[in-house]
Amino acid sequence: MQHYYAYILKSEKDVDFYTGYTKDLNTRLHEHSDGRLVSTKDRRPLKLVYWNACLSQQDATRREKNLEHCKEYSTTCWYQQTKSSTTHVSLLICYPSYYIDKNR
């Protein structure tokens, strides 16, 4: 079964985030790392901080748009990293600005 992936990269240069989707995550990550993609070539090095496997391209694009909206809607995104035997997985937890300001 073909999967599609929504993902977030964090630029270690400008500390900003990039969201995208692809059907081949490993190839896309190499394209980002090698500077072959105009959207991120000047923002390297990049770190994969979140990815989500989806069953269809439509689901992946919907998830990407949701992640993009989450970045715009919140002032802060926290990442909780967990380590498994094969990979690092990050969970994105976004809080609306009013929630963060109210609970400081």
Backbone torsions as a table, in degrees:
resi	resn	phi	psi	omega
1	MET	NA	132.7	178.6
2	GLN	-77.9	130.7	175.0
3	HIS	-109.9	155.3	171.1
4	TYR	-119.5	151.7	-173.9
5	TYR	-127.0	131.9	168.0
6	ALA	-98.8	141.0	-175.0
7	TYR	-148.7	161.3	174.2
8	ILE	-127.8	131.0	173.2
9	LEU	-109.7	144.5	174.6
10	LYS	-112.2	126.8	177.1
11	SER	-78.6	126.7	176.3
12	GLU	-83.2	-7.3	178.2
13	LYS	-85.3	-52.6	-177.3
14	ASP	-111.5	4.4	176.6
15	VAL	56.2	30.4	176.6
16	ASP	-108.0	170.4	-175.8
17	PHE	-112.7	152.1	175.3
18	TYR	-129.4	131.2	176.5
19	THR	-110.6	148.2	178.5
20	GLY	-159.4	177.8	172.9
21	TYR	-143.3	155.5	-177.4
22	THR	-161.5	163.7	173.8
23	LYS	-97.9	-9.4	177.8
24	ASP	-134.5	93.0	-173.4
25	LEU	-63.5	-43.9	-178.4
26	ASN	-61.4	-45.5	178.8
27	THR	-62.8	-43.8	-179.1
28	ARG	-63.0	-40.3	178.7
29	LEU	-63.2	-38.9	176.6
30	HIS	-65.6	-38.6	177.8
31	GLU	-62.8	-42.3	176.6
32	HIS	-63.8	-47.2	-176.7
33	SER	-64.0	-36.5	-178.3
34	ASP	-82.3	-4.3	179.2
35	GLY	78.0	21.4	-178.8
36	ARG	-84.1	-5.0	179.6
37	LEU	-113.0	123.4	-176.3
38	VAL	-57.0	-37.2	-174.9
39	SER	-61.5	-26.6	-175.7
40	THR	-130.2	0.7	-172.9
41	LYS	-62.5	-31.0	179.5
42	ASP	-90.1	4.3	-177.5
43	ARG	-112.7	10.6	-179.6
44	ARG	-73.8	152.6	3.6
45	PRO	-78.1	153.8	-177.8
46	LEU	-120.1	149.2	179.4
47	LYS	-127.3	130.8	175.2
48	LEU	-73.8	119.0	-178.3
49	VAL	-112.4	-13.0	179.4
50	TYR	-160.5	141.6	169.0
51	TRP	-149.2	153.8	-178.1
52	ASN	-141.9	124.7	177.3
53	ALA	-82.8	134.8	-179.4
54	CYS	-124.9	154.7	-177.4
55	LEU	-84.8	-14.5	179.6
56	SER	-144.2	160.9	177.2
57	GLN	-63.7	-37.7	179.4
58	GLN	-61.7	-43.1	177.6
59	ASP	-63.7	-40.3	-179.1
60	ALA	-66.4	-41.8	179.1
61	THR	-68.9	-35.3	176.4
62	ARG	-64.7	-42.5	179.3
63	ARG	-65.4	-41.7	178.4
64	GLU	-59.9	-45.5	179.3
65	LYS	-63.2	-38.4	177.5
66	ASN	-63.4	-42.9	178.9
67	LEU	-65.4	-40.4	178.2
68	GLU	-63.6	-43.1	177.9
69	HIS	-63.1	-40.6	179.7
70	CYS	-61.0	-41.5	179.1
71	LYS	-63.7	-40.5	-177.6
72	GLU	-74.9	-33.0	-172.9
73	TYR	-78.8	-28.2	-175.0
74	SER	-107.1	154.4	175.6
75	THR	-88.8	-22.5	-177.0
76	THR	-140.8	136.9	172.3
77	CYS	-121.0	128.3	177.5
78	TRP	-103.2	144.6	178.7
79	TYR	-116.2	127.6	176.9
80	GLN	-108.8	114.1	-176.8
81	GLN	-98.0	137.2	173.8
82	THR	-123.9	149.4	-175.9
83	LYS	-115.9	127.2	174.2
84	SER	-111.0	-179.4	-176.3
85	SER	-70.9	-22.3	-175.4
86	THR	-111.7	-23.4	-173.4
87	THR	-157.6	165.5	171.3
88	HIS	-96.4	132.3	179.1
89	VAL	-119.9	133.0	179.3
90	SER	-116.9	138.8	176.2
91	LEU	-105.5	128.3	179.3
92	LEU	-91.1	124.6	178.4
93	ILE	-121.3	111.7	-179.0
94	CYS	-110.2	137.0	177.9
95	TYR	-119.4	138.1	176.7
96	PRO	-62.4	153.2	-178.0
97	SER	-53.9	-43.6	-177.9
98	TYR	-64.6	-31.2	178.6
99	TYR	-69.1	-44.5	-178.4
100	ILE	-64.7	-48.9	-178.4
101	ASP	-62.3	-38.5	-177.8
102	LYS	-69.7	-31.6	-172.3
103	ASN	-107.7	24.0	177.7
104	ARG	-83.5	NA	NA
